[in-house]
Amino acid sequence: QVHLAESGGGLVQAGGSLRLSCTASGRTFYAVGWFRQVPGKERVFLAEIILKGGSANYAESVKGRFTISSDNALSTVYLQMASLKSEETAVYYCAARHYGDSQFPFWGQGTQVTVSS
């Protein structure tokens, strides 16, 4: 049974930082990504990390402010977010894929991040 669980969301002031965690169980994945979604809008890609090797890529909107990393021994992927803006208030999701998957088949339930201005 595949299970992805996000944690670390909460309330932070604009300009502040927050670290999200995503713990995966049930399967070994090739890559894990982070996304966010505002109600009524599409889910937006933020970052992805290839678990073997650690290479990462980011959306332009978060490059230089967000850092994705992994602790493979703990099966956990982190998203360190800095200089947060009020418009980044959203539900943040992690997702996982296998090698060759063009999309992410496995998703967590999401964690709310609220950035107050």
N, C-alpha and C positions, 0 to 999 in steps of 0.2 A: 504494500500500500504506500503510494507516494504521498508525502506530506511536506508542504512548505509552510513555514510559520514566520511571519514578520513580527518584530518587536522594536521598541525604542521610539515610537511616535509620541507626540505630545504637543504641548504649547511652548512656543519659543518666541522671543521678540525679534522683530526685524533686525537683521545684521548679526543675529546669533547663529549658533551651531547646534547640530543634532547628529547623532549617529544611529542609524537604523541597522538592525540585524535580520538576517534571513537564515533560518536553520532548515536544512533539507534532510529528509530521511526516506528510506525505502528504496533508493536507487542511487547509482552514481551517474552524475550528469557531466556533460561536456562544458556547458556554459550556464551562467546565471546572470540574469539581467534585472534591472530596477526600472520601474515605470511609475507614473502617477496619473491620477485622473481627478478632474474637477467634475462635480455633478453636472450632467447635461452636455459634457464634452467628451471627446475621444481620449482614450488612454494614450499617454505620450511616453515614448522611450527616453530614458535618462542615461543609462550606462549598462555596459555588459562586461563580464570578465570571463576569460577562458580559464577554467580551473587548473588545467595542466599547463604550467608555464606562466600564468598570471597576466597575460596580455589583456589590455582593456581598451575599450573605446567609449566615447562620450558624445552625448548630444551637444551641439554648439552652445546651447543656452546654459549648460552647467559646467562646461569645460573650464578648469581653473578654480572652480569653487567646490565641486563634489569630487570625492575620491572613492572608487570602488576597490575593495580588497577581499581576500579570502583567507580563511584558516581551514585548510582542507582536513586537518586532523579533527576539527570540531564540526566539519560539514557546515560551516557558517560563512556567509558572505555579508560584508558590511558595506554600508553607504555612509560615508562621512560627508556631511553637508555643512557648508560654511557660507557666511554672508547671505543668509536666507532673506527672501523678499516676501512681502505679504501676499503677492500674487502666486506664490508657490504653495499656498495652503491647498491641500489636496489629500486624497487617500493614496498612499504609496504602496505599491505592490512589488513583490519579487516574483520572478518566473524562471523556469529552468528548461533547458533543451538538451537533446542528445546531438552528437555530431551528425551533420547532414540535415537536421531539421531546419527548415527555412523560417519557421516561427517557433514560438514558445508554447508547448502543449500543456505545461504544468504551471499552476499559479497558486499563490498563497491567497489568504483572505483579505490582506491589506491592513495597513495601520494608518491612522489619521495623524497628519501633521498640520498644525495650525500655527501660522506665523502672524503675530499681532503687529500692527503698525504703530 
